[in-house]
């Protein structure tokens, strides 16, 4: 397992929040995103080395600024001046040290997400100090590129969006369903019939149905060659409900973005609930947790497909982890407009978007945030040994 070139001592944390207003909300079965937020953070050590991370901030609507303040005001004493000797030290130590804090306010999610972003930044920092890309740092035999699928496609807009994605080189598409059951069945059948023989289709219900509704949908599309159905029922449904949904169809199930903790993932893997396991490294685990889960999933015969629906830092980190652990998984690429992702120019103009090529430069390949993001900044918090400050955008 890779180690730091030497133990590091953290001296500075910068957290920046961005929000992009949307002309057309991103609609899911449980709600609509009316802007695209992102929380990007930068860690620095006593040698001046740095690393970037991203914290999940899509929900709730006011969550981004809260997570930024949590990082600098509630976790600063656990970071600044602290020494970390191993690449996973930060994740394990902070997870333990924040247990009571999270319990006191019953906010396990925000703490998990803050730690996840810090863990990604710590790995980026570490890879830079080693002079390697993050993917190569995690595995010298890492893939140079990873396959992708176009995500975030509302089922009602699928015809025009899939056509646009196809023109960009995508050959796999995921539609958002879980709205109107009879119409969803009819639309799924029609969309699948419109695809070329080499193209693939997936569906995501975003926990929108109960067990009987999910079964009805699967029965209604029984002959459709759907690659997977993602989160047809609530993630916390009983093992019996998940098993019943899976038994009623040959279509594979996918999920994992709303699981957290090694025990929860281990139970899911042992039960064989998901053929495609989808942890989100900005929601829980960062690199440390999701790498472990990915390798356990692959060893069980499941496929690791990272979930991600945010900005450019989390996307390239997800790609690096997928490239490092391998397997037949695909990288989720949201195709809804989002300057917080697009400004990072992760896809070369001449390369089809069916694959994302990993950066060869150290770490995540990101030195500074793109200047194009400046108009969308709503908060910049800085934490050093002298305390924390907030800069006006």
C-alpha positions as CSV (number, residue, x, y, z in Angstrom):
1,X,0.0,0.0,0.0
2,X,1.5,3.4,-1.0
3,X,2.7,5.7,1.8
4,X,3.5,9.4,2.1
5,X,7.1,10.1,1.1
6,X,7.2,11.3,4.7
7,X,4.6,12.0,7.4
8,X,2.7,15.2,6.7
9,X,1.5,18.0,9.0
10,X,-1.5,19.9,7.8
11,X,-1.2,23.7,8.0
12,X,-4.0,25.1,6.0
13,X,-7.5,24.4,4.7
14,X,-9.4,26.4,2.1
15,X,-13.0,25.7,1.3
16,X,-14.8,27.3,-1.5
17,X,-18.6,27.1,-2.3
18,X,-20.0,27.7,-5.7
19,X,-23.6,27.9,-7.0
20,X,-24.8,28.0,-10.6
21,X,-28.4,29.0,-11.2
22,X,-30.3,26.8,-13.6
23,X,-32.8,27.8,-16.2
24,X,-34.2,24.3,-16.2
25,X,-34.1,22.4,-12.8
26,X,-32.6,18.9,-12.6
27,X,-35.6,16.8,-11.7
28,X,-35.6,13.5,-9.8
29,X,-38.4,11.4,-8.4
30,X,-37.8,13.0,-4.9
31,X,-37.2,16.6,-5.8
32,X,-35.6,19.2,-8.1
33,X,-32.2,20.9,-8.0
34,X,-32.8,24.6,-8.9
35,X,-29.1,25.4,-8.9
36,X,-25.9,23.3,-9.1
37,X,-23.7,23.7,-6.0
38,X,-20.2,22.5,-5.3
39,X,-17.9,22.5,-2.3
40,X,-14.2,22.3,-3.3
41,X,-11.5,22.2,-0.7
42,X,-7.7,22.5,-0.7
43,X,-5.4,21.0,1.9
44,X,-1.9,22.2,2.4
45,X,1.0,20.7,4.5
46,X,4.0,22.2,6.2
47,X,6.1,21.6,3.0
48,X,3.7,23.7,0.9
49,X,2.4,20.6,-0.9
50,X,-1.4,20.7,-1.5
51,X,-4.3,18.5,-2.6
52,X,-7.9,19.1,-3.8
53,X,-11.1,17.4,-2.8
54,X,-14.9,17.8,-3.3
55,X,-17.7,17.4,-0.7
56,X,-21.2,16.2,-1.7
57,X,-23.5,19.2,-1.6
58,X,-26.5,18.4,-3.9
59,X,-29.0,18.0,-1.0
60,X,-30.4,19.6,1.0
61,X,-30.7,22.9,-1.0
62,X,-28.9,24.9,1.7
63,X,-26.3,22.2,2.4
64,X,-23.2,23.5,0.6
65,X,-22.5,26.5,2.9
66,X,-23.3,24.4,5.9
67,X,-20.7,21.8,5.0
68,X,-18.1,24.5,4.4
69,X,-18.7,26.0,7.8
70,X,-18.7,22.5,9.4
71,X,-15.2,21.9,7.9
72,X,-13.6,25.0,9.3
73,X,-15.6,25.6,12.5
74,X,-16.3,22.1,13.8
75,X,-13.4,20.1,12.5
76,X,-10.5,22.5,12.4
77,X,-9.0,21.2,15.7
78,X,-8.8,17.8,14.1
79,X,-6.9,19.0,11.0
80,X,-4.5,22.0,11.5
81,X,-1.3,21.0,13.1
82,X,-2.2,17.3,13.0
83,X,0.4,14.8,11.7
84,X,-0.7,12.0,9.4
85,X,1.8,9.2,8.6
86,X,-0.3,6.9,6.3
87,X,-2.6,7.6,3.4
88,X,-5.7,6.3,5.2
89,X,-4.9,7.8,8.6
90,X,-7.0,10.9,8.0
91,X,-10.1,9.0,7.1
92,X,-10.0,6.5,10.0
93,X,-8.9,9.0,12.6
94,X,-11.5,11.6,11.7
95,X,-14.3,9.1,11.4
96,X,-13.5,8.0,15.0
97,X,-13.0,11.5,16.3
98,X,-16.3,12.9,14.9
99,X,-18.5,10.0,16.1
100,X,-19.8,11.8,19.2
101,X,-19.9,15.2,17.4
102,X,-22.1,13.7,14.7
103,X,-24.3,11.9,17.2
104,X,-24.8,15.0,19.2
105,X,-26.4,16.8,16.3
106,X,-27.5,13.6,14.5
107,X,-25.7,14.8,11.3
108,X,-23.8,11.8,10.3
109,X,-24.2,12.6,6.6
110,X,-22.5,16.0,6.6
111,X,-19.6,14.8,8.7
112,X,-19.2,11.7,6.5
113,X,-19.2,14.0,3.4
114,X,-16.7,16.4,4.9
115,X,-14.4,13.6,5.7
116,X,-14.8,12.1,2.3
117,X,-13.7,15.4,0.6
118,X,-10.8,15.7,3.0
119,X,-9.7,12.1,2.2
120,X,-9.7,12.8,-1.5
121,X,-7.6,15.9,-1.0
122,X,-5.2,14.0,1.3
123,X,-4.7,11.4,-1.5
124,X,-4.2,14.1,-4.1
125,X,-1.6,15.8,-1.9
126,X,0.1,12.5,-1.3
127,X,0.2,11.5,-5.0
128,X,1.7,14.9,-5.8
129,X,4.5,14.4,-3.3
130,X,5.2,11.1,-4.9
131,X,5.2,12.6,-8.3
132,X,2.5,10.3,-9.6
133,X,-1.0,10.6,-10.9
134,X,-3.6,9.6,-8.4
135,X,-4.5,6.5,-10.4
136,X,-0.9,5.3,-10.7
137,X,-0.3,6.1,-7.1
138,X,-3.1,3.8,-6.1
139,X,-2.1,1.2,-8.6
140,X,1.0,1.3,-10.9
141,X,-1.0,-0.8,-13.4
142,X,-3.9,1.6,-13.5
143,X,-5.8,2.0,-16.7
144,X,-5.0,5.0,-18.8
145,X,-8.7,5.6,-19.6
146,X,-12.1,4.5,-18.3
147,X,-15.4,3.9,-20.1
148,X,-18.3,6.3,-19.3
149,X,-22.0,6.5,-19.5
150,X,-24.2,9.6,-20.0
151,X,-26.2,10.2,-16.9
152,X,-28.9,12.5,-15.5
153,X,-31.2,12.1,-18.6
154,X,-34.8,12.8,-17.6
155,X,-37.0,10.1,-19.3
156,X,-39.2,12.8,-20.8
157,X,-36.3,14.5,-22.5
158,X,-34.5,11.3,-23.5
159,X,-34.9,11.5,-27.2
160,X,-33.2,14.9,-27.7
161,X,-30.6,14.4,-24.9
162,X,-29.5,11.0,-26.1
163,X,-29.2,12.3,-29.6
164,X,-26.9,15.1,-28.3
165,X,-24.9,12.7,-26.2
166,X,-24.5,10.3,-29.1
167,X,-23.1,13.1,-31.2
168,X,-20.5,13.7,-28.4
169,X,-19.4,10.1,-28.6
170,X,-21.4,8.5,-25.8
171,X,-22.7,5.0,-26.4
172,X,-24.3,4.2,-23.0
173,X,-27.1,6.2,-21.5
174,X,-29.0,6.3,-18.1
175,X,-32.5,7.7,-17.9
176,X,-34.2,9.0,-14.8
177,X,-37.5,7.3,-14.1
178,X,-39.8,6.9,-11.1
179,X,-42.4,9.5,-12.0
180,X,-45.5,8.0,-13.7
181,X,-45.4,4.2,-13.7
182,X,-47.4,3.4,-16.9
183,X,-45.8,6.2,-18.9
184,X,-42.3,5.3,-17.6
185,X,-42.8,1.7,-18.8
186,X,-44.0,2.8,-22.2
187,X,-41.2,5.4,-22.6
188,X,-38.5,3.0,-21.4
189,X,-39.6,0.4,-24.0
190,X,-39.7,3.1,-26.8
191,X,-36.3,4.6,-25.9
192,X,-34.6,1.1,-25.7
193,X,-36.1,0.3,-29.2
194,X,-34.6,3.5,-30.6
195,X,-31.0,2.6,-29.7
196,X,-28.4,1.1,-32.0
197,X,-27.4,-2.5,-31.3
198,X,-24.0,-1.5,-29.7
199,X,-25.6,1.1,-27.4
200,X,-26.6,0.4,-23.8
201,X,-29.4,1.7,-21.7
202,X,-29.7,2.0,-17.9
203,X,-32.5,3.4,-15.7
204,X,-32.5,5.1,-12.3
205,X,-35.7,5.4,-10.2
206,X,-34.0,7.4,-7.4
207,X,-35.8,5.4,-4.7
208,X,-39.1,6.5,-6.3
209,X,-41.2,3.3,-5.9
210,X,-42.3,0.8,-3.4
211,X,-41.7,-2.9,-3.9
212,X,-44.9,-3.6,-5.8
213,X,-44.4,-0.6,-8.1
214,X,-40.8,-1.6,-8.8
215,X,-41.9,-5.1,-9.6
216,X,-44.6,-3.7,-12.0
217,X,-42.0,-1.6,-13.8
218,X,-39.7,-4.6,-14.2
219,X,-42.5,-6.8,-15.5
220,X,-43.6,-4.1,-17.9
221,X,-40.1,-3.9,-19.5
222,X,-39.3,-7.6,-19.1
223,X,-38.0,-8.0,-22.7
224,X,-36.1,-4.7,-22.7
225,X,-32.3,-5.3,-22.6
226,X,-31.8,-2.9,-19.7
227,X,-28.3,-2.9,-18.3
228,X,-29.5,-2.2,-14.8
229,X,-32.3,-0.7,-12.7
230,X,-30.8,1.6,-10.1
231,X,-32.4,2.3,-6.7
232,X,-36.0,1.2,-7.6
233,X,-37.0,1.3,-3.9
234,X,-35.7,3.2,-0.9
235,X,-32.1,2.3,0.0
236,X,-33.2,1.5,3.6
237,X,-35.9,-1.0,2.6
238,X,-35.7,-4.4,4.2
239,X,-33.4,-7.1,2.8
240,X,-36.6,-9.1,2.0
241,X,-38.0,-6.3,-0.1
242,X,-34.7,-5.9,-2.0
243,X,-34.6,-9.7,-2.5
244,X,-38.2,-9.8,-3.8
245,X,-37.5,-7.0,-6.3
246,X,-34.4,-8.8,-7.5
247,X,-36.1,-12.2,-7.8
248,X,-38.9,-10.9,-9.9
249,X,-36.7,-9.9,-12.9
250,X,-33.6,-10.9,-14.8
251,X,-32.7,-7.2,-15.0
252,X,-29.7,-6.5,-12.7
253,X,-30.1,-4.1,-9.8
254,X,-27.7,-1.3,-9.0
255,X,-27.2,0.9,-5.9
256,X,-24.9,2.1,-3.2
257,X,-24.8,5.9,-3.4
258,X,-27.0,6.0,-0.3
259,X,-25.1,3.4,1.7
260,X,-22.5,4.5,4.2
261,X,-20.0,2.6,6.3
262,X,-18.1,-0.6,5.8
263,X,-20.8,-2.7,7.6
264,X,-23.6,-1.5,5.4
265,X,-21.6,-2.2,2.2
266,X,-20.5,-5.6,3.5
267,X,-24.1,-6.6,4.3
268,X,-25.1,-5.6,0.8
269,X,-22.3,-7.5,-0.9
270,X,-22.9,-10.6,1.2
271,X,-26.6,-10.5,0.3
272,X,-25.8,-10.1,-3.4
273,X,-28.4,-7.3,-3.6
274,X,-26.6,-5.4,-6.3
275,X,-24.9,-6.7,-9.4
276,X,-23.6,-3.1,-9.8
277,X,-22.3,-1.4,-6.6
278,X,-22.1,2.4,-6.7
279,X,-20.5,4.1,-3.8
280,X,-20.1,7.8,-4.1
281,X,-16.6,9.0,-2.9
282,X,-18.0,12.5,-2.2
283,X,-20.8,11.2,0.0
284,X,-19.0,8.6,2.1
285,X,-15.5,7.1,2.2
286,X,-13.5,9.2,-0.1
287,X,-10.7,7.2,-1.7
288,X,-10.0,5.1,1.4
289,X,-13.5,3.8,1.9
290,X,-14.6,3.5,-1.7
291,X,-11.4,1.7,-2.7
292,X,-12.0,-0.9,-0.1
293,X,-15.6,-1.3,-1.0
294,X,-14.8,-1.5,-4.7
295,X,-12.3,-4.3,-4.2
296,X,-14.6,-6.3,-2.0
297,X,-17.4,-5.9,-4.6
298,X,-15.1,-7.1,-7.4
299,X,-14.0,-10.1,-5.3
300,X,-17.6,-11.0,-4.8
301,X,-18.4,-11.0,-8.5
302,X,-20.2,-7.6,-8.5
303,X,-19.2,-4.7,-10.7
304,X,-17.9,-1.4,-9.2
305,X,-19.5,1.6,-11.0
306,X,-18.8,4.8,-9.1
307,X,-21.7,7.1,-8.5
308,X,-21.0,10.8,-9.0
309,X,-23.1,13.8,-9.8
310,X,-21.2,16.9,-8.9
311,X,-18.2,19.1,-10.0
312,X,-15.0,18.4,-11.8
313,X,-12.8,17.5,-8.9
314,X,-15.0,14.6,-7.7
315,X,-15.5,13.4,-11.2
316,X,-11.8,13.0,-12.0
317,X,-11.2,11.5,-8.5
318,X,-13.9,8.9,-9.3
319,X,-12.3,8.2,-12.7
320,X,-8.9,7.7,-11.0
321,X,-10.3,5.3,-8.5
322,X,-12.1,3.3,-11.2
323,X,-8.9,3.2,-13.3
324,X,-7.0,1.9,-10.2
325,X,-9.3,-0.9,-9.1
326,X,-10.3,-2.0,-12.6
327,X,-13.1,-4.3,-13.5
328,X,-15.8,-3.8,-16.2
329,X,-17.4,-0.8,-14.5
330,X,-18.3,2.5,-16.1
331,X,-17.8,6.1,-14.9
332,X,-21.0,8.1,-14.4
333,X,-20.9,11.4,-16.4
334,X,-23.7,13.8,-15.7
335,X,-24.7,15.5,-19.0
336,X,-26.9,18.2,-17.6
337,X,-25.4,21.7,-17.9
338,X,-22.9,22.4,-15.1
339,X,-20.1,24.9,-15.4
340,X,-18.7,23.5,-12.1
341,X,-17.8,20.3,-14.0
342,X,-17.4,21.6,-17.5
343,X,-14.8,24.3,-16.6
344,X,-12.2,21.6,-15.8
345,X,-12.1,20.4,-19.4
346,X,-11.7,16.7,-18.5
347,X,-12.6,15.5,-22.0
348,X,-10.2,16.4,-24.8
349,X,-12.2,18.1,-27.7
350,X,-11.3,15.5,-30.3
351,X,-11.9,12.4,-28.1
352,X,-15.3,10.6,-28.0
353,X,-16.9,10.9,-24.6
354,X,-17.4,7.1,-24.4
355,X,-14.1,7.2,-22.5
356,X,-12.4,9.6,-20.1
357,X,-8.6,9.7,-20.4
358,X,-6.9,10.1,-17.0
359,X,-4.5,13.0,-16.4
360,X,-0.8,12.1,-16.4
361,X,0.3,15.0,-14.3
362,X,0.7,14.5,-10.5
363,X,-2.3,13.9,-8.3
364,X,-5.6,14.8,-9.9
365,X,-3.9,17.0,-12.4
366,X,-5.6,20.1,-11.0
367,X,-3.3,22.9,-9.8
368,X,-5.8,25.8,-9.4
369,X,-9.5,26.2,-9.9
370,X,-10.5,27.4,-13.3
371,X,-11.0,31.2,-13.5
372,X,-14.4,30.6,-15.1
373,X,-15.8,29.5,-11.7
374,X,-15.2,32.9,-10.1
375,X,-18.6,34.4,-10.9
376,X,-20.4,31.5,-9.1
377,X,-18.5,31.6,-5.8
378,X,-20.7,32.3,-2.8
379,X,-18.2,31.6,0.1
380,X,-14.5,31.2,0.7
381,X,-13.4,30.0,4.1
382,X,-9.8,29.7,5.2
383,X,-8.4,27.8,8.2
384,X,-4.9,28.1,9.6
385,X,-3.3,27.8,13.0
386,X,-4.4,31.4,13.6
387,X,-8.1,30.5,13.2
388,X,-10.6,30.7,10.4
389,X,-11.7,33.6,8.2
390,X,-14.4,34.1,5.6
391,X,-13.7,36.1,2.4
392,X,-16.4,37.9,0.5
393,X,-16.8,36.4,-3.0
